[in-house]
Amino acid sequence: MKYNDIILQTVTKFISFLIFLFAVYIFFNGHQEPGGGFIGGLMTSAALVLLLLAFDMETVRRALPIDYKIMTAIGLVFAVGTGVGSFFFSAPFLSQTFGYFHFPVLGELELTTTLAFDLGVYLVVIGTAMTIIQTIGEDN
Amino acid sequence: MFTILHLAIIAPFLAAVLVPLLYKFIPRIHTGWFVLIVPIILFSYFLSYLPDVSGTGSVMKTFEWIPSLGVNYIAYVDGLGLLFALLITGIGALVVLYSIYYLDKHKEQLNNFYTYLLLFMGAMLGLTLSDNLIVLYTFWEITSISSFLLISYWYTKEKSRYGALKSLLITVMGGFALLVGFVLIASVTGTYSIRGILDASDQLADSPLFLPAMLLILLGAFTKSAQFPFHIWLPDAMEAPTPVSAYLHSATMVKAGIYLVARMTPLFAVSAYWFWLVTGFGLLTLIWGSLSAIRQTDLKGILAYSTVSQLGMILSMLGAGAAALHYDSVDNNAYTMAVAAAIFHLINHATYKGSLFMMVGAIDHETGTRDIRRLGGLMTLMPISFTIAVIGSFSMAGLPPFNGFLSKEMFFMSMVEIAHFPQYSVDSIGILLPIVAWTASVFTFVYCMMLVFRTFTGKIQKEKLPTKPHEAPFGMLLSPLILVALVVFIGFFPNTLVPTIIEPAMASIMPELAQTGSFGVDIYFWHGFTPELFMTVGVVLLGTAIFLALQKWNKMHAVFPENRLFNQAYNRSLEGLDRSSHALMSWHMTGLVRDYFIYIFSFTVVLLLFSLFGTGAFTIDVENMVPVSPYEAVLSLVLVGSSLILMFTRSRLKAVIALGVLGYTVALFFVLFRAPDLALTQLTIETVSVTLFLLCFYHFPQIFDALKETKFHAVNFVISVTVGLTVTLIGLSASGTRLFPAISDYFLENSYKEAGGNNVVNVILVDFRGFDTLLEILVLGIASLGVYSLIKLRLAGGENK
């Protein structure tokens, strides 16, 4: 029996981008308002899962040729890297700092080292969720 | 400060990192040539310490590794440590040189070999030049591990793997005993520093832990030095490439046990147990090893048992030397001679046994066999190897003018001397000591003769040899030639070693005696017509007679079957261990998740309820509770309802949906309690996990149909109800008890000030408790890899079928 997914597929094409954008917004906003790497990562995974549901695994893989295991590893490198980075400033492991900077177009912005750490969390969460879902999904 | 001495000790480890790179990128040059540089430089470097340790001198360099925890890396060089450092680097250099010709650069995995070898070299240096017992123990285990790796170097051979595992199990068992012994000592003296412990030796002697600590440390030393009945691993270790046998299993690693006994002598020598155990097991091993050696037909087997036997001999001398510590000064203290003999023989053994191993390796390499029943008549074909064999074996047999004769005489002398020791009831059975020593020496003589004459004289049996024999390449003979040159040199000028190495090493073993004056060691050939001389003459006469008798008696091996008693005990206990652990595991590891949940939940409930009521922590304080709002009441009802549906539904899809309802309701609770972060997370998690469940269920069998017949399990019911009750009780009790002020105030106050963030939850996650998050995402990553490999591996396994 062949399912007719035309509505789901059409909607998904728009919705998944919106979810993805919202996930990125939530990720960057995390330090001041609800959000952060963990939620952002989960939401991105949700967008990807939606794509997987609407289309088949092969299509998604051709569109986004990402090895999620490696993404997990890169995320861990980011997280550990921010920890080790503090050694270069004679600070204990995982010390974080922040400052306010002026940018030409964007105006005054706060930049923190936790963002790099959070990026690591973000990548690990996506990597883990997608590795598991993809592996189980592929297994026939 | 980090000094050159520290660098020298860890240099082999650093070099080990480079070996695979050199092997990969410069394949045209044999990797051994690069490795050779390391021991040569280290040897010359350690030679420069000779003046520093002369007399009672020592050098101590401290590097503050983790000063905040008081963990220091203390390198300590005294006579004993330097002796071993020179042996390790000196023999190491010769072995590396030899291995360049022994191991073919095209056929062998040189990167593995030299990495393991350097690992061993570094560990051995660290072991002998350390002042801290824990550091010593760590390096001790690294030598066991590198020995395991080197024995199993030809890992495709069944025998190599068996031998490697055997040596690892036995030496690591001893290693654990050693660790416990060290901890016992430290608990009495309050320090792990060897210097500090020797200063506090009186304190230890009065402690009830003295004897247990001593026995445990001796167990460690005996297993490492292959003493009876733990010697069984050494013959099987001969499956290693010959350079490894020459290096680890005759010259250095097996002497780590001797090093330890020597190091601990000032601590334990006051005890009669020490004297009898070390001397007794040493002599027993000496005679057992030499008797086993003459039964061997494999040249390396002979050498292995001979090493066992000679190690026993060195230990027995150290044990006898303990008697010297009962006197206050070196004057008229004849027992110090036993210690001198032990050290002297340790050096001699390294020289002649190293050369013999290398000679046997050359024969194996050129003829293709090591079986003395197939060898013979090689004298004219391999004249240089023959010369090496004659000098090495005659020295081992104790014949003049080689160094082995001198130390054998000293051995006899100290055994005769110790028989008159007035304490420890030596006078009753003490006469046995020289008799055992003498008998063992006769058999030593016999196997030494077998080694030379069965291999090199007689008729050559070319049809039995796999290849056409010819002399080994010069590079392969260079190292053994250097060693036999040392055998002869030490034989004629033994006293060059006395002030430089032997007396400083004696000073480390007998530090208090060394303060009272020089040991006055003088080694020479002719002592006059003393008992020792007659013993040597007797050994030669009787030994020759036995050898000639055995020569004609070809069925000797049938008459003296090899004693497999201890090997059988080892194999049986290994099998028993295997069987019983298998039985234990299959008893409780049923493979059913349901059973595992029962274990987990029962233990959780028992532990939690016990600590809740056992410590009187249970309180319910209703006063501070907020009244339940209508929203919360409705949500709670939905929660309960959906979980009931989840339990009783027979449709898989319904179950997944009910689970989703559960999760979203919890998210709504978070909204009610004004936790937007949690609510968001819960919502997305629920979405993703429902998908995951759908995927998983796709693969499940139709278990829901089977559920119709499932009976009611009273035990499971009780457990699940108790779990629910326990969690509820703990929740109520926790909200009613407040022992400490909440930490949330601190976070609220400092979140923006310290971390520049207004979202407290996120600041906690990435900053205040960032370490937790780091480890959590690490666990996440590991879990995903676990799922991946489980599923992929199962697929691969299925394809194989």
Chai-1 contact restraints between the chains, C-beta under 6 A:
chainA,res_idxA,chainB,res_idxB,connection_type,confidence,min_distance_angstrom,max_distance_angstrom,comment,restraint_id
A,G30,B,N762,contact,1.0,0.0,6.0,A-B,restraint_1
A,H31,B,G757,contact,1.0,0.0,6.0,A-B,restraint_2
A,H31,B,N759,contact,1.0,0.0,6.0,A-B,restraint_3
A,H31,B,N762,contact,1.0,0.0,6.0,A-B,restraint_4
A,Q32,B,N758,contact,1.0,0.0,6.0,A-B,restraint_5
A,Q32,B,N759,contact,1.0,0.0,6.0,A-B,restraint_6
A,E33,B,N759,contact,1.0,0.0,6.0,A-B,restraint_7
A,P34,B,P676,contact,1.0,0.0,6.0,A-B,restraint_8
A,P34,B,D677,contact,1.0,0.0,6.0,A-B,restraint_9
A,P34,B,L680,contact,1.0,0.0,6.0,A-B,restraint_10
A,G36,B,N762,contact,1.0,0.0,6.0,A-B,restraint_11
A,I39,B,L680,contact,1.0,0.0,6.0,A-B,restraint_12
A,I39,B,T681,contact,1.0,0.0,6.0,A-B,restraint_13
A,L42,B,T684,contact,1.0,0.0,6.0,A-B,restraint_14
A,L42,B,I685,contact,1.0,0.0,6.0,A-B,restraint_15
A,M43,B,T684,contact,1.0,0.0,6.0,A-B,restraint_16
A,S45,B,V688,contact,1.0,0.0,6.0,A-B,restraint_17
A,A46,B,T684,contact,1.0,0.0,6.0,A-B,restraint_18
A,A46,B,T687,contact,1.0,0.0,6.0,A-B,restraint_19
A,A46,B,V688,contact,1.0,0.0,6.0,A-B,restraint_20
A,V49,B,V688,contact,1.0,0.0,6.0,A-B,restraint_21
A,V49,B,T691,contact,1.0,0.0,6.0,A-B,restraint_22
A,T72,B,G781,contact,1.0,0.0,6.0,A-B,restraint_23
A,L76,B,G781,contact,1.0,0.0,6.0,A-B,restraint_24
A,A79,B,L774,contact,1.0,0.0,6.0,A-B,restraint_25
A,L94,B,G770,contact,1.0,0.0,6.0,A-B,restraint_26
A,L94,B,F771,contact,1.0,0.0,6.0,A-B,restraint_27
A,Q96,B,D767,contact,1.0,0.0,6.0,A-B,restraint_28
A,F98,B,G756,contact,1.0,0.0,6.0,A-B,restraint_29
A,E110,B,G756,contact,1.0,0.0,6.0,A-B,restraint_30
A,T112,B,G756,contact,1.0,0.0,6.0,A-B,restraint_31
A,T114,B,V766,contact,1.0,0.0,6.0,A-B,restraint_32
A,T114,B,D767,contact,1.0,0.0,6.0,A-B,restraint_33
A,F117,B,V766,contact,1.0,0.0,6.0,A-B,restraint_34
A,D118,B,V766,contact,1.0,0.0,6.0,A-B,restraint_35
A,V121,B,I777,contact,1.0,0.0,6.0,A-B,restraint_36
A,V124,B,I777,contact,1.0,0.0,6.0,A-B,restraint_37
A,V124,B,L780,contact,1.0,0.0,6.0,A-B,restraint_38
A,V124,B,G781,contact,1.0,0.0,6.0,A-B,restraint_39
A,T128,B,L780,contact,1.0,0.0,6.0,A-B,restraint_40
A,T128,B,S784,contact,1.0,0.0,6.0,A-B,restraint_41
A,A129,B,V688,contact,1.0,0.0,6.0,A-B,restraint_42
A,T131,B,S784,contact,1.0,0.0,6.0,A-B,restraint_43
A,T131,B,Y788,contact,1.0,0.0,6.0,A-B,restraint_44
A,I132,B,S784,contact,1.0,0.0,6.0,A-B,restraint_45
A,I132,B,V787,contact,1.0,0.0,6.0,A-B,restraint_46
A,I133,B,L692,contact,1.0,0.0,6.0,A-B,restraint_47
A,T135,B,V787,contact,1.0,0.0,6.0,A-B,restraint_48
A,T135,B,Y788,contact,1.0,0.0,6.0,A-B,restraint_49
A,T135,B,I791,contact,1.0,0.0,6.0,A-B,restraint_50
A,I136,B,L695,contact,1.0,0.0,6.0,A-B,restraint_51
A,G137,B,L695,contact,1.0,0.0,6.0,A-B,restraint_52
A,D139,B,I791,contact,1.0,0.0,6.0,A-B,restraint_53
